[in-house]
Amino acid sequence: MSPRQITVLGECVADAFTEPAGPSNELALRVLPGGGPANTAVALARLGTPARFLARLSGDVFGRLFRAHLEASGVDLSYAVTAAEPSTLAVAELDTTGQATFWFHAQNTADWQWTPEELARVNPSESACVHTGSLALVHEPGGTVVEEFLAAAAPQTTISIDPNVRPLLVRPDVYRARLRHWCGLADVLRLSEDDLEVLLPGTSPEQACDTWHAAGARLVVITLGADGALASLDGERLRVPGVTTRVVDTVGAGDSFTAGLLHHLGDRGLLGGRLTGVGLDEVAEACRFATHVAALTCSVAGPNPPWQSELARFAAVNGA
């Protein structure tokens, strides 16, 4: 069965990674296309899912880089907006474990300026799933417009949300105030253990799942880094172990996990509604697949998800 299209809505960010200072104490930056939703769209397309990306792409040098990267990965940009505003820049510094800390240059940039008219021409029913999250869902003035688009799309398709909390740019209380509403829209809620600590500090993953189920989300998946993931479907839970790999950095790993999860469910015809045909066994298979996608992303520099052929070789070696 061929997977149906998934629409991803959100930002594309220039991830500028710091390099060691040269002899003149200059700071070099290596710029790669990033941004959580863009990474997810790229990963979906490389896995073989038709992926449509709703983005506002600047005409500046970074915007041209984004467009070339997305198109080379097979992402459909037919509904992307050519924006007059500049691109968003995120400066990233990696620690010794490959974890990144980001500083954002995002004031009045293209990603947050959505208008209702720009999204009105999109028909959500053409897609099995609409996925969004990260800053585009919470950063104004566009965040409210994106929420309204999701509310209109929810009766027609599966909704997936990844909060991807960025407390340096948006206050945590803003996320907390809107999360219950997002759960009411979402069929799939995927977040990281770092997100959990910001949103519900001191709460166990299991308790958090119950809280978000009560607010409306059917499938909650919390990724736990090297420890894999906890998945909860209407309160029935399972843990999937992580996959051992050589870690270069962890940038984009969560986005790749989300793409792997949605690709696997979509490939089996389980997206398109309220997940009524999904059981815990299907969730377990999808999460195991997603951990392999995330592991391969961690094995290379930057948000560079694997192609389907690379994943097949990796899975064969790791017994997936």
Secondary structure, 3 states (H helix, E strand, C coil): CCCCCEEEECCCEEEEEEECCCCCCCCEEEEEEECHHHHHHHHHHHHCCCEEEECEEECCHHHHHHHHHHHHCCCECCCCEEECCCCEEEEEEECCCCCEEEEEECCCCHHHCCCHHHHHCCCHHHCCEEEEEHHHHCCCCHHHHHHHHHHHHCCCCEEEEECCCCCCCCCHHHHHHHHHHHHHHCCEEEEEHHHHHHHCCCCCHHHHHHHHHHCCCCEEEEECHHHCEEEEECCEEEEECCCCCCCCCCCCHHHHHHHHHHHHHHHCCCCCCCCCCCCHHHHHHHHHHHHHHHHHHHCCCCCCCCCHHHHHHHHHHHCC
